Amino acid sequence: MGSVRWAFRCGSWTPSRSDWLFAARCIQREEKDRIGQFVYAKDAKSALAGRLLIRKFVCERMGIPWSEITLARSPRGKPYLAAPLKVSSDSDQSWSFNLSHQGDYAVLAAEQGLQVGVDVMKTTMPGSSSVPEFFRIMTRQFTEYEWSTIQSAGSEHQQLATFYRHWALKESFIKAIGTGLGFNLQRVEFHLASEALIQGKLLSQTKMYLDEEEEEDWIFEESLLDADHHVAVALGPVDKPGSDPLPLSPPPPATFTLLSFGELIASASPLTEEDPAYWESFQIKAETLQRQRDTHTSV
């Protein structure tokens, strides 16, 4: 089985005019137009990087020429490969991929023969409430056992880090099974690995309980991209109509590779003509964000 784990640091990416316009040419026109509607440069950068990550994966790992790739979105907004429908591969196991962007990163996880979901979360202090108040508002999202783990983690920052760790785990599972907002998060309970999660190390010992039953055929990979960004990858069996799920064969642990912009566009080819106004629009977004930062600093 094949595994892909890629990350791109959008937060520190300051694209030049030529880089931004070239990247915009390498995605589908409707996606370019959608990204152009974002108010803030941060959101536009994350969304553009996400589309490039998917296209790079489909091109390089699934063997489809960049110009032949057509991506679409499910009713819940999940991207998928709409064309070509038939993909030549050296394996009879199909690929599953998933994308997440939050904080300073966009990440992609892909796996052959397994369902995959990924979620990245940045540990941040609540903007308008104290940590206890924030936890009170989020009470229904976790079980009593999970809240016990979160609130016994140590300092407020450590409690927040454990909170976001649980959140990423739950989101990764929900994204893997394709369920939306109607899923009751208290149905899923995570028992964290006893080993501490530290940078440079991948953990896969965390256990999940669904409706109080341990799900032994699901694996959860956890790692830190940096001190503030936690990423969780959910791996589960692919359900085939009319048959029981195959037993899960654990893949070798896969760590995330941080890509440069050059690596991100290494296989890219333009799909549309250059649009100089797209750069001007991006500059306005960046200036709006800078003004907000200056206003916040002066308060």
C-alpha positions in Angstrom: 0.0 0.0 0.0 1.1 3.6 -0.7 1.1 6.4 1.8 1.4 10.2 1.3 1.7 12.8 4.1 2.5 16.3 2.9 2.3 19.7 4.6 2.8 23.2 3.3 3.3 26.2 5.6 0.9 28.8 4.2 1.3 31.2 7.1 4.9 32.1 6.3 4.5 31.9 2.5 4.8 35.4 1.0 4.3 34.8 -2.7 5.9 37.0 -5.3 3.7 38.4 -8.1 4.9 35.7 -10.5 4.5 32.9 -8.0 0.9 33.9 -7.1 -0.2 34.3 -10.7 1.5 31.1 -11.8 -0.2 29.1 -9.0 -3.6 30.6 -9.8 -3.2 29.5 -13.4 -2.6 25.9 -12.3 -6.0 25.3 -10.8 -9.4 25.0 -12.3 -11.1 28.3 -13.2 -14.0 27.8 -10.9 -11.7 27.2 -8.0 -9.6 30.2 -8.9 -12.8 32.3 -8.9 -13.9 30.9 -5.6 -10.6 31.6 -3.9 -10.7 35.1 -5.4 -13.8 35.8 -3.3 -12.0 35.4 0.0 -11.7 38.6 2.0 -8.4 37.7 3.7 -5.1 36.8 2.1 -4.5 34.1 4.8 -7.6 32.2 3.7 -6.8 32.6 0.0 -3.3 31.3 0.5 -4.6 28.2 2.4 -7.2 27.4 -0.1 -4.9 27.8 -3.1 -2.2 25.6 -1.4 -4.8 23.0 -0.7 -5.8 22.7 -4.3 -2.2 22.5 -5.4 -1.6 19.8 -2.9 -4.4 17.7 -4.2 -3.4 18.2 -7.8 0.2 17.3 -7.1 -0.9 14.1 -5.4 -3.2 13.1 -8.2 -0.5 13.9 -10.8 2.5 12.4 -9.1 1.1 9.4 -7.2 -2.0 8.4 -9.3 -0.2 9.1 -12.6 -2.7 11.5 -14.2 -1.4 14.4 -16.3 -2.0 17.7 -14.6 -4.1 19.1 -17.5 -6.4 16.0 -17.4 -7.3 16.3 -13.7 -10.8 17.5 -12.9 -11.7 18.0 -9.2 -15.2 18.5 -7.9 -16.8 18.9 -4.5 -19.3 16.7 -2.8 -22.5 18.3 -1.3 -20.6 18.6 2.0 -17.7 20.4 0.2 -15.3 17.5 0.2 -13.0 17.5 -2.8 -12.8 14.4 -5.0 -11.5 13.3 -8.4 -14.3 13.7 -10.9 -12.3 12.8 -14.0 -10.7 10.8 -15.3 -12.8 8.0 -13.8 -10.5 5.2 -14.9 -7.0 5.5 -13.3 -4.1 3.3 -14.3 -2.2 2.1 -11.3 0.4 -0.5 -10.4 -1.9 -1.7 -7.6 -5.5 -2.9 -7.6 -6.2 -0.9 -4.4 -7.7 2.5 -5.0 -6.4 5.7 -3.3 -8.3 7.7 -0.7 -7.1 11.3 0.1 -8.2 14.1 2.4 -7.2 17.7 3.0 -7.2 20.1 5.9 -6.0 23.6 6.5 -6.0 25.6 9.7 -3.6 27.8 11.5 -0.4 28.1 9.5 -0.6 24.9 7.5 -2.3 23.0 4.7 -1.9 19.3 4.9 -2.8 16.3 2.7 -3.0 12.6 3.7 -3.5 9.8 1.2 -3.6 6.0 1.5 -4.1 3.1 -0.8 -6.7 0.5 0.2 -7.9 2.4 3.3 -10.3 5.2 4.1 -8.4 8.3 5.3 -9.3 11.5 7.1 -6.9 14.3 8.2 -7.3 17.3 10.5 -4.8 19.9 11.6 -5.4 22.2 14.6 -3.5 25.1 16.0 -3.5 25.6 19.7 -4.7 29.1 20.3 -6.1 31.0 23.3 -9.9 31.7 23.0 -10.4 35.2 21.6 -13.3 36.5 23.7 -13.6 34.2 26.7 -11.5 32.6 29.4 -10.4 29.0 29.0 -13.0 27.6 31.5 -15.8 29.5 29.7 -14.6 28.3 26.4 -14.6 24.7 27.7 -18.1 25.3 29.1 -19.4 26.3 25.7 -17.9 23.2 24.1 -19.1 20.8 26.8 -21.3 18.7 24.5 -18.5 18.0 22.1 -16.7 15.6 24.3 -17.5 12.7 26.8 -16.9 12.9 30.5 -13.8 10.7 30.1 -12.4 13.0 27.5 -13.1 16.1 29.6 -11.3 14.5 32.5 -8.3 13.9 30.3 -8.4 17.5 29.0 -8.8 19.2 32.3 -6.1 17.2 34.1 -3.5 18.0 31.5 -1.8 20.7 33.5 -1.6 24.4 32.7 -4.3 26.2 30.7 -2.1 26.0 27.6 -1.6 22.3 28.1 -5.4 21.8 28.6 -6.0 23.7 25.3 -3.4 21.6 23.5 -5.1 18.5 24.7 -8.5 19.9 23.8 -7.4 20.6 20.2 -5.7 17.2 20.1 -9.0 15.5 20.8 -10.8 17.8 18.4 -8.4 16.9 15.5 -8.9 13.2 16.3 -12.7 13.5 16.1 -12.6 15.6 12.9 -10.2 13.1 11.2 -12.6 10.3 11.9 -15.7 12.2 10.7 -13.9 13.3 7.5 -12.8 9.7 6.8 -16.3 8.3 7.0 -17.8 11.3 5.1 -20.3 12.3 7.8 -21.2 16.0 8.2 -22.6 18.2 10.9 -25.3 15.8 12.0 -22.9 13.4 13.7 -23.1 13.4 17.5 -19.5 13.8 18.6 -20.2 12.2 22.0 -20.7 8.9 20.2 -16.9 8.8 19.6 -14.5 8.7 22.6 -10.7 8.7 22.3 -8.3 7.2 24.8 -5.0 8.9 24.2 -1.7 7.0 24.0 0.2 7.0 27.3 3.3 8.2 25.6 3.8 12.0 25.4 3.3 13.6 22.0 6.4 15.5 21.1 7.8 17.0 17.9 9.6 14.7 15.6 7.7 11.6 16.8 4.6 9.9 15.4 2.1 8.2 17.8 -0.4 5.5 16.6 -1.4 4.0 19.9 -4.5 6.1 20.6 -7.7 4.1 20.7 -11.2 5.0 19.6 -14.5 3.9 21.1 -17.7 4.2 19.0 -20.9 3.9 21.0 -18.8 2.6 23.9 -17.3 -0.3 21.8 -13.6 -0.2 20.9 -13.0 0.1 17.2 -10.0 -2.2 16.7 -9.9 -1.8 12.9 -9.2 2.0 13.0 -5.7 3.5 13.4 -5.0 7.1 14.4 -1.7 8.7 13.6 -0.8 11.8 15.6 2.1 14.2 15.2 3.2 17.8 15.8 4.1 19.9 12.8 5.6 22.4 15.2 5.0 23.3 18.9 1.5 24.7 18.2 0.1 22.6 15.3 -1.3 19.1 16.0 -2.3 16.8 13.1 -4.3 13.6 13.2 -4.8 11.1 10.5 -7.6 8.5 10.7 -7.2 5.2 8.8 -10.0 2.7 8.5 -11.3 -0.2 6.3 -13.0 0.5 3.0 -16.6 -0.7 3.0 -17.4 -2.6 -0.1 -21.1 -3.1 -1.0 -22.4 -6.6 -0.3 -19.4 -7.7 1.6 -17.9 -7.4 5.1 -15.0 -4.9 5.6 -11.6 -6.5 5.1 -9.5 -6.7 8.3 -7.2 -3.6 8.6 -3.6 -4.3 7.8 -1.7 -1.6 9.6 0.4 0.5 7.2 3.9 1.5 8.2 3.9 4.8 10.2 4.1 7.8 7.8 5.4 11.2 8.9 4.6 14.5 7.3 7.0 16.0 4.7 7.1 19.8 4.7 7.1 21.0 1.1 8.6 24.2 -0.3 6.6 26.2 -2.8 9.0 24.9 -5.5 8.1 21.3 -4.6 4.4 22.1 -4.4 4.3 23.2 -8.0 7.1 20.9 -9.4 4.6 19.0 -11.6 2.2 21.9 -12.2 1.2 23.1 -15.6 -1.0 26.2 -16.4 -4.7 25.6 -17.2 -5.7 29.2 -17.8 -4.3 32.5 -19.1 -2.5 34.8 -16.7 -4.8 37.3 -14.9 -2.9 40.3 -13.6 -6.0 41.6 -11.7 -5.8 38.5 -9.6 -2.5 39.7 -8.1 -3.9 43.2 -7.5 -6.9 41.6 -5.7 -4.5 39.5 -3.5 -2.5 42.6 -2.6 -5.7 44.3 -1.4 -6.5 41.2 0.8 -2.9 41.3 2.3 -3.2 45.0 3.0 -6.6 44.5 4.7 -5.0 41.9 7.0 -2.0 44.2 7.8 -4.3 47.1 8.7 -6.2 44.7 11.1 -2.9 43.7 12.7 -1.8 47.3 13.0 -5.1 48.3 14.6 -4.9 45.4 17.0 -1.4 46.3 18.0 -2.3 50.0 18.7 -5.2 49.1 20.9 
